[in-house]
Amino acid sequence: MPSLIEALEAREAAARGRADRLREQIAGLSEELSRVEAELSRLRITRETVDEVLSDGPGAAAPVGNVELAVLPLTDLAPVMLAAEASGDATVTSPAYRRILVAFAEAPGPLRCKDVCAAGGLGTQANHVEGMRSKLKRLVERQILAETEPGLFTLSSRSGAR
């Protein structure tokens, strides 16, 4: 007949085993939760970008008859926005910078600062243009835009600079 101490040790070992299995399950669930939260974040950014593009605000696109033509420019933005979100770059994910990126995604070619101001519904006065120039230079530093010629900007993914 086992002694009381042996019985307690056996129960303790069994409880320790159950606790270890539960910790492993918790770790696995935590990893899965992190993956799902990252996916939710990417989906939220994509939805917000699409909402912004389709909104009736300044610089909004005209109603589109061919949905494929409307979505294709956004494919250039998706990797940029996902990378900015993953790196925690709140500047690039801000509404002002998203409007700038949408203007570049919708443009058939490179843009000048004045063109971006007009596309974003800003004035084309010198103070607006200079403010926009600093934003565009910031995006060039982050390798999101490329300055193909002095004062002429395009998405890096389109210029082959990436």
Secondary structure, DSSP 8 states (H G I E B T S, - for coil): ---HHHHHHHHHHHHHHHHHHHHHHHHHHHHHHHHHHHHHHHHHHHHHHHHHHHSSSTT-----S-HHHHHHHHHHHHHHHHHHHHHT-TTTTSHHHHHHHHHHHH-SS-B-HHHHHHHTT---SHHHHHHHHHHHHHHHHTTSEEEEETTEEEEHHHHT--
